[in-house]
Amino acid sequence: MSHWQQLKNKALELTYRTADQHVRLAVTGLAGAGKTAFITAIINKLINASPEHASQLPLFTVCLEHRLLETKRVLQPDLQLASFAYDAALAQLTGEQAQWPASTTNISELRLAIKYRPKQGFRGRLLNGASATLLLDIVDYPGEWLLDLPMLEQDYQQWCRTIWATATNLNRSPFYDEFKASVMALQPAADASDELLAAIANHYQRLLQDMVQQQGFYLAQPGRMLLPGDLAGAPILSFFPLLPEQLTAADAFGRNSIYQILEHRYQEYVAKVVQPFYHDYFAGFDRQLVLVDCFTALNRGKAQFDDMTKALNAITQSFRFGRRSLLRRLFAPKIDRLLFAASKVDQITRDQQGNVLALLNAILAPGRNFADSAGCAVETMAVSAIRATKPGMVRDSEYGEQEVVVGNRLSDRQPVTLYPGQVPRQLPDAAFWQQQGFRFCDFAPPQLQPGQTFEHIRLDYLLNFLLGDKLQ
């Protein structure tokens, strides 16, 4: 082998190590954002994308330029993570009666190998016309876990005060009075018992689950109480917030007191559950996609919408931002692209899709400014990975021609023609909440015919932001 060939081979090896040939894309979302279906659609589109089907993703540059050659699933690298259930989700979406797949309950992963032809440039010249492969790891995790990250910077007393500061929301649940009464009956200085703490923790868990699943709120800590998994029944989840007035003179309480045991379990939860997620997974992501369902929050009311706004801005504070130098790429990867996507925009009229994007920008303004200043590319989009409706027009006696959406209602599969209303471009004012003029409907997934593929709205634009620079 010639000296020149040896140098070329070494350069090629260095290129694959440092030239963005591997991306870890994390995908999460707040409750009801449709994350599992969204990820399934992304995988399906990439697998089926080829030079012959480039028109399905016209704004994805590598498709537009006919440089995407093949995408296939390969063995995932992390043997301790569950595999993302792509086949099961796709079967539900394409079955005889299409169903939206179940929500995420744990962290999972799937790896794709994207084979493409590089553009002419350093990489193109180095590969001398040969194809290149980008390894894409898609990591799916519950948004509830992300909302736990602020606990890393709070001690137990700070956390208690934070939780009780939301009492005006908590008392909307029928489980609030029972939980509060059980906490008020405690003497924090008294000796703790596992049975007593477990019983009150169960009250708190029911309260949190009702707040998210029935009352439509988003901020719930600890997140693992919503999705305990293998921690169900473990003492590490048997903690809850004491009332602020019960925290005085805490230093004088004995080692086995209720206060000290609750504080210890909180600290253990942060150290053994929250921190490992951050260090083992979150801190290693390259790109992050956060899905947001703005419409359900608008439907539910001001308190729920404000809670969603607070949750989204808390999320932006949890990311490690910054552009990645060569050394950081090798030793300390950081998230350098963050995308907040308003999902399900097929379920509003086309003239309102710009409004929802403006609304999402208004919601995220404080956290987005922080991210931009730290060197992380932040983008917002209004998208739909699986289009469940068709646009239509109807004639109204008062307003004339009116744009509508047409689809099948999820609850009974009956056809429905709907004008959902106007989406506010800014944070809603008092008049909006008094009128409650927005009427969002859950639609069933489309029933595909043989040979059909999912239609989408701007999924190609989303892929170009998240992956386009890696496929040059």
Order of alpha helices (4+ residues) and beta strands (2+ residues): alpha-beta-alpha-alpha-beta-beta-alpha-beta-alpha-beta-alpha-alpha-alpha-alpha-alpha-alpha-alpha-beta-alpha-alpha-alpha-beta-alpha-beta-beta-beta-beta-alpha-alpha
